[in-house]
Amino acid sequence: MWGFIALLFFNFQGGMEVTTTSPPTTDDKIEVITPNDKLGENNLAYKWGKLALDATAKDTDRFNPRPTISSRFLGLIFTAVFDAWSRYDDKAIPVYMQGIERRPLQEQNLKNKEIAISYAAFRTMNEYYFTDESMFREFMVELGLDPDDTSLDPNTAVGIGNLAAKAVIEARHNDGANQYGEEEGSNGKAYFDYMGYKPVNSADENIDLNRWQSKYFSDGKGGQFVPKCLTPYWHKVEPVGLQSADQFRPGPPPMVGSKQLEEEVKEVVELQANLTDEQRALVEFMRDGPQSVQQAGHWLKFAQEVSVRDQHNLDKDVKMYFYNQITAMDAFIACWDSKMYYDYARPYALVHEFFKDEDIYGWGGPEKGMVEMKGQDWRPYSPSTFLCPPFPGYVSGHSAISGACGEALKLFTGSDEFGSEVTLTPGILTEPNRLGKEVTLEFPTFSEAAEMAGLSRVLGGYHIQADNIEGLKLGRKVARENWIFFKKHIGEPVISKHTSLSNN
């Protein structure tokens, strides 16, 4: 079954998506690496990227998983870094920082770039990951930089870095994310749902099977609770590169009564009943577990692997992280537009209804393995404290963001080749007393990594295939549209045959 589904995805991609024989690269010129450049994990952009991932993991531990919010943090941090760096490049155009002149050629050196991006990263990280300011200050001191230098002098690298952060923070102050609790109806509470979304179905009664239903989670203390929908207003957040959140909104999902939905719900049950150790490991790896950096962070990690693999210098990492992370941010916005527009059900509720009172095999819970049960007792392969993501299903966030970021890395590097792998022990994050044999997951290409991420959500019981396939397509469209935006801001033309990809 695993091989069949993988083959299905690859055939789907080949049959429905336009491809080119010569993927574009970020630079029409050859990048020159000077003897003074620090490469791979030694360049300072990479180090700030690593610190951003550490901060994201800490944020998740403090505030629980909030992937939409984390994606915005990372997207804006690396936009500020890019804007600061752009003033020391010969043709790059900042996104938000206006009226600050490009520095003379003699000042366009590594030292000034490092100072400028450090202050931009430091100020924006303090703004978005404010609980970890001491960690960021410590890193600035380690770099020999004064964290208390708030100069806004546009003739200095310190001033440019601070100005870049200031411009981003101010430009995005009222972007719809409700970071400051200032949206009308938010009661002064940050990230409060100012739109007042109320699900059609309650956790106890499902009156419309086509619509999303929340479920009871364990509180880890013997009790239960029903989580609220996560940031249901996120489609109102202003994108960075997209024209609008609904620019690439997919068509409707399969509805109750359709043959497609019947087959896809049945597939979810069959896949779970036959999970292999490799598949369990894939579900857990893509779910991310404790110290999670969410989907945007997961693909920032993949981007950092590319930096080490290809020995990027600071310039190349600044550009890659910027494109990669604004694409993740915009993909989340586009994904939430689809989620909230269709307000679509997840397998958790669909299986309960489609297989009610029928005997099926499914995961019985931690340490129980696959057991026979009634259809209404079926559950995703996930801990009881986080049984299923608390928001509608169509389209899959993992699929959309992975499709977007995988495509972005493919376009940026000019090749689909990835070559990453990870060794894991199946069950470690879900049923630690029922571990499988150690397995190695291989991600030979960016496209396959994205497809495996999407497939993991079907294997885990969080999504049907329609959520996954349409999510991958949506994400790839976002990446292609943002490629045009990215090329504009690095001051390079977009070849027409690639530009046309944005409409596919």
TORNUVEX-613778 format. One record per residue (C-alpha): residue number from 1; residue in one letter; z, x, y. Coordinates in steps of 0.5 Angstrom, whole numbers, plus 500, padded with zeros to 3 digits. Layout:
<nodes>
+-----+--------+-----+-----+-----+
| num | residu |   Z |   X |   Y |
+-----+--------+-----+-----+-----+
| NUM |      A |   Z |   X |   Y |
...
+-----+--------+-----+-----+-----+
</nodes>
This chain:
<nodes>
+-----+--------+-----+-----+-----+
| num | residu |   Z |   X |   Y |
+-----+--------+-----+-----+-----+
|   1 |      M | 500 | 500 | 500 |
|   2 |      W | 502 | 506 | 505 |
|   3 |      G | 495 | 509 | 504 |
|   4 |      F | 491 | 502 | 505 |
|   5 |      I | 495 | 501 | 511 |
|   6 |      A | 493 | 508 | 514 |
|   7 |      L | 486 | 507 | 512 |
|   8 |      L | 486 | 500 | 515 |
|   9 |      F | 488 | 503 | 522 |
|  10 |      F | 483 | 508 | 522 |
|  11 |      N | 478 | 504 | 520 |
|  12 |      F | 480 | 499 | 526 |
|  13 |      Q | 480 | 504 | 531 |
|  14 |      G | 474 | 507 | 529 |
|  15 |      G | 470 | 500 | 529 |
|  16 |      M | 473 | 497 | 535 |
|  17 |      E | 475 | 503 | 540 |
|  18 |      V | 470 | 507 | 544 |
|  19 |      T | 470 | 515 | 542 |
|  20 |      T | 467 | 521 | 545 |
|  21 |      T | 465 | 527 | 541 |
|  22 |      S | 467 | 532 | 547 |
|  23 |      P | 474 | 529 | 549 |
|  24 |      P | 476 | 531 | 557 |
|  25 |      T | 480 | 537 | 559 |
|  26 |      T | 485 | 537 | 565 |
|  27 |      D | 481 | 543 | 568 |
|  28 |      D | 474 | 544 | 569 |
|  29 |      K | 475 | 551 | 571 |
|  30 |      I | 479 | 556 | 566 |
|  31 |      E | 486 | 556 | 568 |
|  32 |      V | 488 | 563 | 569 |
|  33 |      I | 495 | 566 | 566 |
|  34 |      T | 498 | 571 | 570 |
|  35 |      P | 502 | 577 | 567 |
|  36 |      N | 508 | 574 | 571 |
|  37 |      D | 508 | 567 | 568 |
|  38 |      K | 513 | 565 | 563 |
|  39 |      L | 510 | 561 | 558 |
|  40 |      G | 512 | 555 | 553 |
|  41 |      E | 519 | 554 | 552 |
|  42 |      N | 521 | 560 | 558 |
|  43 |      N | 517 | 556 | 563 |
|  44 |      L | 522 | 552 | 568 |
|  45 |      A | 518 | 546 | 568 |
|  46 |      Y | 519 | 546 | 560 |
|  47 |      K | 527 | 547 | 561 |
|  48 |      W | 527 | 541 | 566 |
|  49 |      G | 524 | 537 | 561 |
|  50 |      K | 529 | 539 | 556 |
|  51 |      L | 535 | 537 | 561 |
|  52 |      A | 532 | 531 | 562 |
|  53 |      L | 532 | 529 | 555 |
|  54 |      D | 539 | 531 | 554 |
|  55 |      A | 540 | 526 | 560 |
|  56 |      T | 537 | 521 | 557 |
|  57 |      A | 540 | 522 | 551 |
|  58 |      K | 547 | 521 | 554 |
|  59 |      D | 545 | 515 | 558 |
|  60 |      T | 543 | 512 | 552 |
|  61 |      D | 550 | 513 | 549 |
|  62 |      R | 553 | 511 | 555 |
|  63 |      F | 549 | 504 | 557 |
|  64 |      N | 546 | 503 | 550 |
|  65 |      P | 539 | 503 | 549 |
|  66 |      R | 535 | 501 | 555 |
|  67 |      P | 528 | 504 | 554 |
|  68 |      T | 524 | 500 | 560 |
|  69 |      I | 529 | 503 | 564 |
|  70 |      S | 529 | 510 | 561 |
|  71 |      S | 522 | 510 | 562 |
|  72 |      R | 522 | 509 | 569 |
|  73 |      F | 527 | 515 | 570 |
|  74 |      L | 523 | 520 | 567 |
|  75 |      G | 516 | 517 | 570 |
|  76 |      L | 519 | 518 | 577 |
|  77 |      I | 523 | 525 | 576 |
|  78 |      F | 516 | 528 | 573 |
|  79 |      T | 512 | 524 | 579 |
|  80 |      A | 517 | 528 | 584 |
|  81 |      V | 516 | 534 | 580 |
|  82 |      F | 509 | 534 | 581 |
|  83 |      D | 509 | 532 | 588 |
|  84 |      A | 513 | 538 | 590 |
|  85 |      W | 509 | 542 | 586 |
|  86 |      S | 502 | 540 | 589 |
|  87 |      R | 504 | 543 | 595 |
|  88 |      Y | 503 | 550 | 592 |
|  89 |      D | 497 | 548 | 589 |
|  90 |      D | 490 | 549 | 592 |
|  91 |      K | 487 | 542 | 591 |
|  92 |      A | 493 | 537 | 588 |
|  93 |      I | 495 | 531 | 592 |
|  94 |      P | 502 | 528 | 591 |
|  95 |      V | 503 | 521 | 589 |
|  96 |      Y | 509 | 519 | 594 |
|  97 |      M | 510 | 525 | 599 |
|  98 |      Q | 506 | 524 | 605 |
|  99 |      G | 505 | 528 | 611 |
| 100 |      I | 507 | 535 | 608 |
| 101 |      E | 502 | 540 | 609 |
| 102 |      R | 499 | 544 | 603 |
| 103 |      R | 503 | 551 | 603 |
| 104 |      P | 498 | 557 | 605 |
| 105 |      L | 495 | 561 | 599 |
| 106 |      Q | 500 | 567 | 600 |
| 107 |      E | 506 | 562 | 599 |
| 108 |      Q | 503 | 559 | 592 |
| 109 |      N | 507 | 563 | 588 |
| 110 |      L | 511 | 562 | 581 |
| 111 |      K | 518 | 563 | 585 |
| 112 |      N | 516 | 558 | 590 |
| 113 |      K | 514 | 553 | 585 |
| 114 |      E | 520 | 554 | 581 |
| 115 |      I | 524 | 553 | 587 |
| 116 |      A | 521 | 547 | 589 |
| 117 |      I | 520 | 543 | 582 |
| 118 |      S | 528 | 545 | 581 |
| 119 |      Y | 530 | 541 | 588 |
| 120 |      A | 525 | 535 | 586 |
| 121 |      A | 528 | 535 | 579 |
| 122 |      F | 535 | 536 | 581 |
| 123 |      R | 535 | 530 | 586 |
| 124 |      T | 532 | 525 | 582 |
| 125 |      M | 536 | 526 | 576 |
| 126 |      N | 542 | 526 | 580 |
| 127 |      E | 539 | 519 | 583 |
| 128 |      Y | 537 | 516 | 576 |
| 129 |      Y | 542 | 520 | 571 |
| 130 |      F | 548 | 520 | 576 |
| 131 |      T | 553 | 520 | 571 |
| 132 |      D | 551 | 527 | 569 |
| 133 |      E | 551 | 530 | 576 |
| 134 |      S | 555 | 536 | 574 |
| 135 |      M | 550 | 538 | 568 |
| 136 |      F | 545 | 538 | 573 |
| 137 |      R | 549 | 542 | 578 |
| 138 |      E | 551 | 547 | 573 |
| 139 |      F | 544 | 548 | 571 |
| 140 |      M | 542 | 550 | 579 |
| 141 |      V | 547 | 555 | 579 |
| 142 |      E | 545 | 558 | 573 |
| 143 |      L | 538 | 559 | 576 |
| 144 |      G | 541 | 562 | 582 |
| 145 |      L | 540 | 556 | 587 |
| 146 |      D | 545 | 552 | 591 |
| 147 |      P | 545 | 545 | 589 |
| 148 |      D | 548 | 543 | 596 |
| 149 |      D | 542 | 545 | 600 |
| 150 |      T | 539 | 539 | 603 |
| 151 |      S | 534 | 542 | 607 |
| 152 |      L | 528 | 538 | 609 |
| 153 |      D | 524 | 543 | 612 |
| 154 |      P | 517 | 542 | 610 |
| 155 |      N | 516 | 550 | 611 |
| 156 |      T | 520 | 552 | 605 |
| 157 |      A | 520 | 551 | 598 |
| 158 |      V | 527 | 548 | 598 |
| 159 |      G | 525 | 543 | 603 |
| 160 |      I | 519 | 541 | 600 |
| 161 |      G | 523 | 540 | 593 |
| 162 |      N | 528 | 535 | 597 |
| 163 |      L | 522 | 532 | 601 |
| 164 |      A | 519 | 530 | 594 |
| 165 |      A | 525 | 527 | 591 |
| 166 |      K | 526 | 523 | 597 |
| 167 |      A | 519 | 520 | 598 |
| 168 |      V | 520 | 518 | 591 |
| 169 |      I | 527 | 515 | 591 |
| 170 |      E | 525 | 511 | 597 |
| 171 |      A | 518 | 509 | 595 |
| 172 |      R | 521 | 506 | 589 |
| 173 |      H | 527 | 503 | 592 |
| 174 |      N | 525 | 496 | 591 |
| 175 |      D | 519 | 496 | 586 |
| 176 |      G | 522 | 491 | 582 |
| 177 |      A | 526 | 494 | 577 |
| 178 |      N | 533 | 492 | 581 |
| 179 |      Q | 536 | 499 | 580 |
| 180 |      Y | 541 | 497 | 586 |
| 181 |      G | 542 | 490 | 584 |
| 182 |      E | 539 | 488 | 591 |
| 183 |      E | 533 | 483 | 588 |
| 184 |      E | 535 | 476 | 590 |
| 185 |      G | 539 | 472 | 585 |
| 186 |      S | 542 | 479 | 582 |
| 187 |      N | 549 | 478 | 584 |
| 188 |      G | 549 | 485 | 587 |
| 189 |      K | 549 | 488 | 579 |
| 190 |      A | 544 | 493 | 578 |
| 191 |      Y | 538 | 491 | 573 |
| 192 |      F | 541 | 484 | 573 |
| 193 |      D | 536 | 479 | 571 |
| 194 |      Y | 534 | 476 | 577 |
| 195 |      M | 528 | 472 | 574 |
| 196 |      G | 534 | 468 | 570 |
| 197 |      Y | 530 | 468 | 563 |
| 198 |      K | 533 | 463 | 558 |
| 199 |      P | 530 | 463 | 551 |
| 200 |      V | 527 | 457 | 548 |
| 201 |      N | 531 | 458 | 542 |
| 202 |      S | 538 | 460 | 541 |
| 203 |      A | 541 | 464 | 536 |
| 204 |      D | 544 | 458 | 532 |
| 205 |      E | 538 | 454 | 533 |
| 206 |      N | 530 | 455 | 532 |
| 207 |      I | 526 | 449 | 535 |
| 208 |      D | 520 | 453 | 536 |
| 209 |      L | 518 | 458 | 531 |
| 210 |      N | 513 | 461 | 535 |
| 211 |      R | 518 | 463 | 541 |
| 212 |      W | 523 | 469 | 540 |
| 213 |      Q | 530 | 468 | 538 |
| 214 |      S | 536 | 472 | 539 |
| 215 |      K | 540 | 474 | 533 |
| 216 |      Y | 547 | 475 | 532 |
| 217 |      F | 549 | 483 | 532 |
| 218 |      S | 556 | 486 | 529 |
| 219 |      D | 560 | 489 | 535 |
| 220 |      G | 563 | 494 | 530 |
| 221 |      K | 570 | 491 | 530 |
| 222 |      G | 569 | 485 | 525 |
| 223 |      G | 566 | 480 | 530 |
| 224 |      Q | 559 | 478 | 533 |
| 225 |      F | 555 | 477 | 539 |
| 226 |      V | 548 | 475 | 541 |
| 227 |      P | 545 | 480 | 546 |
| 228 |      K | 541 | 478 | 552 |
| 229 |      C | 534 | 479 | 553 |
| 230 |      L | 533 | 487 | 555 |
| 231 |      T | 530 | 487 | 562 |
| 232 |      P | 526 | 480 | 562 |
| 233 |      Y | 523 | 482 | 569 |
| 234 |      W | 520 | 488 | 567 |
| 235 |      H | 513 | 486 | 568 |
| 236 |      K | 515 | 485 | 576 |
| 237 |      V | 516 | 493 | 576 |
| 238 |      E | 510 | 496 | 580 |
| 239 |      P | 506 | 501 | 576 |
| 240 |      V | 504 | 508 | 578 |
| 241 |      G | 497 | 508 | 576 |
| 242 |      L | 495 | 501 | 573 |
| 243 |      Q | 493 | 496 | 578 |
| 244 |      S | 497 | 491 | 575 |
| 245 |      A | 502 | 489 | 570 |
| 246 |      D | 497 | 484 | 567 |
| 247 |      Q | 491 | 489 | 567 |
| 248 |      F | 490 | 489 | 560 |
| 249 |      R | 494 | 483 | 557 |
| 250 |      P | 492 | 482 | 550 |
| 251 |      G | 490 | 475 | 547 |
| 252 |      P | 495 | 471 | 544 |
| 253 |      P | 498 | 473 | 538 |
| 254 |      P | 497 | 469 | 531 |
| 255 |      M | 501 | 462 | 531 |
| 256 |      V | 505 | 458 | 526 |
| 257 |      G | 500 | 455 | 522 |
| 258 |      S | 495 | 460 | 522 |
| 259 |      K | 493 | 464 | 516 |
| 260 |      Q | 493 | 471 | 519 |
| 261 |      L | 501 | 470 | 521 |
| 262 |      E | 502 | 467 | 514 |
| 263 |      E | 499 | 474 | 511 |
| 264 |      E | 502 | 478 | 516 |
| 265 |      V | 509 | 475 | 515 |
| 266 |      K | 508 | 476 | 507 |
| 267 |      E | 506 | 483 | 508 |
| 268 |      V | 513 | 485 | 512 |
| 269 |      V | 517 | 482 | 506 |
| 270 |      E | 513 | 486 | 501 |
| 271 |      L | 513 | 492 | 505 |
| 272 |      Q | 520 | 492 | 506 |
| 273 |      A | 521 | 491 | 498 |
| 274 |      N | 518 | 497 | 496 |
| 275 |      L | 520 | 502 | 502 |
| 276 |      T | 519 | 509 | 499 |
| 277 |      D | 524 | 515 | 501 |
| 278 |      E | 518 | 517 | 506 |
| 279 |      Q | 517 | 510 | 509 |
| 280 |      R | 525 | 510 | 510 |
| 281 |      A | 525 | 517 | 514 |
| 282 |      L | 519 | 514 | 518 |
| 283 |      V | 523 | 508 | 520 |
| 284 |      E | 529 | 512 | 522 |
| 285 |      F | 525 | 518 | 525 |
| 286 |      M | 521 | 513 | 530 |
| 287 |      R | 528 | 508 | 531 |
| 288 |      D | 531 | 515 | 534 |
| 289 |      G | 538 | 513 | 532 |
| 290 |      P | 544 | 516 | 535 |
| 291 |      Q | 543 | 521 | 542 |
| 292 |      S | 536 | 517 | 542 |
| 293 |      V | 531 | 519 | 548 |
| 294 |      Q | 527 | 512 | 547 |
| 295 |      Q | 520 | 512 | 546 |
| 296 |      A | 518 | 515 | 553 |
| 297 |      G | 523 | 521 | 551 |
| 298 |      H | 520 | 521 | 544 |
| 299 |      W | 513 | 523 | 547 |
| 300 |      L | 516 | 528 | 552 |
| 301 |      K | 519 | 531 | 546 |
| 302 |      F | 512 | 531 | 543 |
| 303 |      A | 509 | 534 | 549 |
| 304 |      Q | 514 | 540 | 549 |
| 305 |      E | 512 | 541 | 542 |
| 306 |      V | 505 | 542 | 545 |
| 307 |      S | 507 | 546 | 551 |
| 308 |      V | 510 | 551 | 546 |
| 309 |      R | 504 | 551 | 541 |
| 310 |      D | 499 | 552 | 546 |
| 311 |      Q | 504 | 557 | 551 |
| 312 |      H | 503 | 553 | 557 |
| 313 |      N | 505 | 556 | 564 |
| 314 |      L | 509 | 552 | 569 |
| 315 |      D | 503 | 549 | 572 |
| 316 |      K | 500 | 546 | 566 |
| 317 |      D | 507 | 543 | 564 |
| 318 |      V | 508 | 540 | 571 |
| 319 |      K | 501 | 536 | 570 |
| 320 |      M | 502 | 534 | 563 |
| 321 |      Y | 509 | 531 | 564 |
| 322 |      F | 507 | 528 | 570 |
| 323 |      Y | 501 | 524 | 566 |
| 324 |      N | 505 | 523 | 560 |
| 325 |      Q | 511 | 520 | 563 |
| 326 |      I | 507 | 516 | 568 |
| 327 |      T | 503 | 513 | 562 |
| 328 |      A | 509 | 511 | 558 |
| 329 |      M | 512 | 508 | 564 |
| 330 |      D | 506 | 504 | 566 |
| 331 |      A | 505 | 502 | 558 |
| 332 |      F | 512 | 499 | 558 |
| 333 |      I | 511 | 495 | 564 |
| 334 |      A | 504 | 493 | 561 |
| 335 |      C | 508 | 491 | 554 |
| 336 |      W | 513 | 487 | 558 |
| 337 |      D | 508 | 483 | 561 |
| 338 |      S | 505 | 481 | 554 |
| 339 |      K | 512 | 480 | 551 |
| 340 |      M | 515 | 476 | 557 |
| 341 |      Y | 508 | 472 | 558 |
| 342 |      Y | 508 | 470 | 550 |
| 343 |      D | 515 | 470 | 549 |
| 344 |      Y | 513 | 471 | 541 |
| 345 |      A | 517 | 471 | 535 |
| 346 |      R | 519 | 477 | 531 |
| 347 |      P | 519 | 477 | 523 |
| 348 |      Y | 527 | 476 | 523 |
| 349 |      A | 526 | 469 | 525 |
| 350 |      L | 519 | 468 | 522 |
| 351 |      V | 521 | 470 | 515 |
| 352 |      H | 527 | 466 | 515 |
| 353 |      E | 523 | 460 | 516 |
| 354 |      F | 517 | 462 | 512 |
| 355 |      F | 521 | 464 | 506 |
| 356 |      K | 527 | 459 | 506 |
| 357 |      D | 530 | 458 | 500 |
| 358 |      E | 525 | 462 | 496 |
| 359 |      D | 527 | 468 | 492 |
| 360 |      I | 525 | 474 | 495 |
| 361 |      Y | 527 | 482 | 495 |
| 362 |      G | 529 | 485 | 501 |
| 363 |      W | 534 | 490 | 504 |
| 364 |      G | 541 | 488 | 502 |
| 365 |      G | 545 | 492 | 507 |
| 366 |      P | 548 | 499 | 507 |
| 367 |      E | 548 | 502 | 501 |
| 368 |      K | 546 | 496 | 497 |
| 369 |      G | 538 | 498 | 497 |
| 370 |      M | 533 | 492 | 495 |
| 371 |      V | 536 | 486 | 492 |
| 372 |      E | 534 | 479 | 490 |
| 373 |      M | 536 | 474 | 496 |
| 374 |      K | 534 | 468 | 499 |
| 375 |      G | 529 | 468 | 505 |
| 376 |      Q | 534 | 466 | 510 |
| 377 |      D | 538 | 472 | 508 |
| 378 |      W | 533 | 477 | 510 |
| 379 |      R | 534 | 482 | 515 |
| 380 |      P | 530 | 488 | 518 |
| 381 |      Y | 532 | 495 | 515 |
| 382 |      S | 537 | 497 | 521 |
| 383 |      P | 544 | 497 | 522 |
| 384 |      S | 548 | 491 | 523 |
| 385 |      T | 550 | 493 | 530 |
| 386 |      F | 543 | 494 | 532 |
| 387 |      L | 539 | 489 | 527 |
| 388 |      C | 533 | 488 | 532 |
| 389 |      P | 531 | 489 | 539 |
| 390 |      P | 533 | 484 | 543 |
| 391 |      F | 527 | 482 | 547 |
| 392 |      P | 520 | 478 | 544 |
| 393 |      G | 516 | 481 | 539 |
| 394 |      Y | 508 | 481 | 542 |
| 395 |      V | 506 | 487 | 543 |
| 396 |      S | 510 | 492 | 540 |
| 397 |      G | 514 | 497 | 545 |
| 398 |      H | 513 | 503 | 540 |
| 399 |      S | 506 | 501 | 539 |
| 400 |      A | 504 | 501 | 546 |
| 401 |      I | 508 | 507 | 548 |
| 402 |      S | 506 | 511 | 542 |
| 403 |      G | 499 | 509 | 543 |
| 404 |      A | 499 | 511 | 551 |
| 405 |      C | 502 | 517 | 550 |
| 406 |      G | 498 | 519 | 544 |
| 407 |      E | 492 | 518 | 548 |
| 408 |      A | 495 | 521 | 554 |
| 409 |      L | 496 | 528 | 550 |
| 410 |      K | 489 | 527 | 547 |
| 411 |      L | 486 | 527 | 553 |
| 412 |      F | 490 | 532 | 556 |
| 413 |      T | 489 | 537 | 551 |
| 414 |      G | 482 | 536 | 550 |
| 415 |      S | 483 | 535 | 542 |
| 416 |      D | 487 | 530 | 538 |
| 417 |      E | 490 | 536 | 534 |
| 418 |      F | 497 | 536 | 534 |
| 419 |      G | 500 | 539 | 527 |
| 420 |      S | 507 | 537 | 528 |
| 421 |      E | 512 | 536 | 522 |
| 422 |      V | 519 | 534 | 521 |
| 423 |      T | 524 | 534 | 515 |
| 424 |      L | 529 | 529 | 514 |
| 425 |      T | 534 | 526 | 509 |
| 426 |      P | 532 | 518 | 508 |
| 427 |      G | 538 | 513 | 510 |
| 428 |      I | 542 | 518 | 514 |
| 429 |      L | 542 | 513 | 520 |
| 430 |      T | 542 | 507 | 516 |
| 431 |      E | 546 | 507 | 509 |
| 432 |      P | 549 | 514 | 509 |
| 433 |      N | 552 | 513 | 502 |
| 434 |      R | 545 | 512 | 499 |
| 435 |      L | 541 | 518 | 501 |
| 436 |      G | 534 | 519 | 499 |
| 437 |      K | 531 | 526 | 497 |
| 438 |      E | 529 | 530 | 503 |
| 439 |      V | 522 | 529 | 506 |
| 440 |      T | 517 | 532 | 511 |
| 441 |      L | 513 | 527 | 515 |
| 442 |      E | 507 | 530 | 518 |
| 443 |      F | 503 | 528 | 524 |
| 444 |      P | 497 | 532 | 524 |
| 445 |      T | 494 | 528 | 530 |
| 446 |      F | 496 | 525 | 536 |
| 447 |      S | 493 | 519 | 534 |
| 448 |      E | 496 | 519 | 527 |
| 449 |      A | 503 | 520 | 530 |
| 450 |      A | 502 | 514 | 534 |
| 451 |      E | 499 | 510 | 529 |
| 452 |      M | 505 | 512 | 524 |
| 453 |      A | 510 | 510 | 530 |
| 454 |      G | 507 | 503 | 530 |
| 455 |      L | 507 | 502 | 523 |
| 456 |      S | 514 | 504 | 522 |
| 457 |      R | 516 | 498 | 526 |
| 458 |      V | 512 | 494 | 521 |
| 459 |      L | 516 | 497 | 515 |
| 460 |      G | 522 | 496 | 518 |
| 461 |      G | 521 | 489 | 519 |
| 462 |      Y | 521 | 489 | 527 |
| 463 |      H | 514 | 487 | 528 |
| 464 |      I | 508 | 484 | 524 |
| 465 |      Q | 501 | 488 | 524 |
| 466 |      A | 499 | 484 | 530 |
| 467 |      D | 504 | 486 | 535 |
| 468 |      N | 503 | 493 | 532 |
| 469 |      I | 495 | 493 | 533 |
| 470 |      E | 495 | 490 | 539 |
| 471 |      G | 500 | 494 | 542 |
| 472 |      L | 496 | 501 | 540 |
| 473 |      K | 490 | 498 | 543 |
| 474 |      L | 494 | 496 | 550 |
| 475 |      G | 497 | 503 | 550 |
| 476 |      R | 491 | 507 | 549 |
| 477 |      K | 487 | 503 | 555 |
| 478 |      V | 493 | 504 | 559 |
| 479 |      A | 492 | 512 | 558 |
| 480 |      R | 485 | 512 | 560 |
| 481 |      E | 486 | 508 | 566 |
| 482 |      N | 492 | 513 | 568 |
| 483 |      W | 487 | 519 | 566 |
| 484 |      I | 483 | 517 | 572 |
| 485 |      F | 489 | 516 | 577 |
| 486 |      F | 491 | 523 | 574 |
| 487 |      K | 485 | 526 | 575 |
| 488 |      K | 485 | 524 | 582 |
| 489 |      H | 491 | 527 | 584 |
| 490 |      I | 490 | 534 | 581 |
| 491 |      G | 484 | 534 | 585 |
| 492 |      E | 478 | 533 | 580 |
| 493 |      P | 473 | 529 | 578 |
| 494 |      V | 473 | 524 | 572 |
| 495 |      I | 466 | 524 | 568 |
| 496 |      S | 463 | 518 | 568 |
| 497 |      K | 462 | 517 | 561 |
| 498 |      H | 470 | 518 | 560 |
| 499 |      T | 471 | 513 | 566 |
| 500 |      S | 468 | 507 | 562 |
| 501 |      L | 473 | 508 | 557 |
| 502 |      S | 478 | 504 | 561 |
| 503 |      N | 475 | 498 | 560 |
| 504 |      N | 474 | 498 | 553 |
+-----+--------+-----+-----+-----+
</nodes>
